[in-house]
C-alpha cells in the first residue's frame, strides 16, 4: 500500500462518485423544471384567492368598475 493505493486501477473514486453526481444533477434539473411554478395568482394551498378571481372577472369585463370596487371593499 504505497502512496498511489487508491489510484492503482487508474479510476480511483470515480466509479463511486459518478452515480452520486448524476443523481444530484438529475434532482436539480427536476427542481428547476417542476419545483418552481408560478405562484403569483395562487395562495399557499394552490387555490386562487377571492381577490384574484374578482380581478380576473373585472379584466374579462364580466363586472363593471362600480361593482368591482364594492366587491373589493367587501373582501378587505
One Martini backbone bead per residue (centre of mass of N, CA, C, O) as a GRO file, in nm:
protein
   76
    1UNK     BB    1   0.076   0.049   0.031
    2UNK     BB    2   0.099   0.317  -0.123
    3UNK     BB    3   0.041   0.635  -0.244
    4UNK     BB    4  -0.127   0.481  -0.501
    5UNK     BB    5  -0.365   0.297  -0.405
    6UNK     BB    6  -0.633   0.444  -0.521
    7UNK     BB    7  -0.478   0.450  -0.828
    8UNK     BB    8  -0.415   0.156  -0.937
    9UNK     BB    9  -0.664   0.134  -1.165
   10UNK     BB   10  -0.715   0.451  -1.276
   11UNK     BB   11  -1.003   0.556  -1.120
   12UNK     BB   12  -1.071   0.548  -0.828
   13UNK     BB   13  -1.360   0.728  -0.716
   14UNK     BB   14  -1.542   0.755  -0.969
   15UNK     BB   15  -1.749   0.510  -0.949
   16UNK     BB   16  -1.877   0.635  -0.678
   17UNK     BB   17  -1.938   0.943  -0.764
   18UNK     BB   18  -2.102   0.950  -1.029
   19UNK     BB   19  -2.392   0.863  -0.933
   20UNK     BB   20  -2.422   1.099  -0.737
   21UNK     BB   21  -2.392   1.329  -0.944
   22UNK     BB   22  -2.630   1.242  -1.124
   23UNK     BB   23  -2.847   1.273  -0.907
   24UNK     BB   24  -2.805   1.573  -0.848
   25UNK     BB   25  -2.860   1.674  -1.135
   26UNK     BB   26  -3.143   1.558  -1.159
   27UNK     BB   27  -3.272   1.707  -0.913
   28UNK     BB   28  -3.218   1.992  -1.016
   29UNK     BB   29  -3.375   1.969  -1.280
   30UNK     BB   30  -3.650   1.902  -1.153
   31UNK     BB   31  -3.677   2.157  -0.986
   32UNK     BB   32  -3.665   2.364  -1.230
   33UNK     BB   33  -3.912   2.235  -1.386
   34UNK     BB   34  -4.132   2.179  -1.118
   35UNK     BB   35  -4.066   2.349  -0.834
   36UNK     BB   36  -4.102   2.655  -0.992
   37UNK     BB   37  -4.372   2.786  -0.991
   38UNK     BB   38  -4.637   3.000  -1.055
   39UNK     BB   39  -4.763   3.189  -0.755
   40UNK     BB   40  -4.918   3.467  -0.806
   41UNK     BB   41  -5.239   3.341  -0.810
   42UNK     BB   42  -5.164   3.191  -0.546
   43UNK     BB   43  -5.185   3.036  -0.266
   44UNK     BB   44  -5.067   2.806  -0.040
   45UNK     BB   45  -5.289   2.582  -0.155
   46UNK     BB   46  -5.335   2.653  -0.479
   47UNK     BB   47  -5.545   2.879  -0.465
   48UNK     BB   48  -5.754   3.111  -0.544
   49UNK     BB   49  -5.836   3.408  -0.463
   50UNK     BB   50  -6.092   3.626  -0.446
   51UNK     BB   51  -5.936   3.868  -0.567
   52UNK     BB   52  -5.836   3.723  -0.823
   53UNK     BB   53  -6.114   3.660  -0.937
   54UNK     BB   54  -6.214   3.950  -0.949
   55UNK     BB   55  -5.993   4.058  -1.140
   56UNK     BB   56  -6.057   3.866  -1.373
   57UNK     BB   57  -6.352   3.954  -1.417
   58UNK     BB   58  -6.283   4.251  -1.478
   59UNK     BB   59  -6.091   4.198  -1.719
   60UNK     BB   60  -6.325   4.049  -1.889
   61UNK     BB   61  -6.609   4.217  -1.826
   62UNK     BB   62  -6.823   4.095  -1.615
   63UNK     BB   63  -6.767   4.361  -1.451
   64UNK     BB   64  -6.798   4.655  -1.311
   65UNK     BB   65  -6.636   4.900  -1.143
   66UNK     BB   66  -6.836   4.942  -0.910
   67UNK     BB   67  -6.860   4.643  -0.834
   68UNK     BB   68  -6.561   4.593  -0.791
   69UNK     BB   69  -6.517   4.798  -0.561
   70UNK     BB   70  -6.730   4.680  -0.367
   71UNK     BB   71  -6.611   4.390  -0.353
   72UNK     BB   72  -6.329   4.470  -0.262
   73UNK     BB   73  -6.418   4.603   0.004
   74UNK     BB   74  -6.546   4.341   0.124
   75UNK     BB   75  -6.271   4.172   0.128
   76UNK     BB   76  -6.104   4.379   0.328
   0.00000   0.00000   0.00000
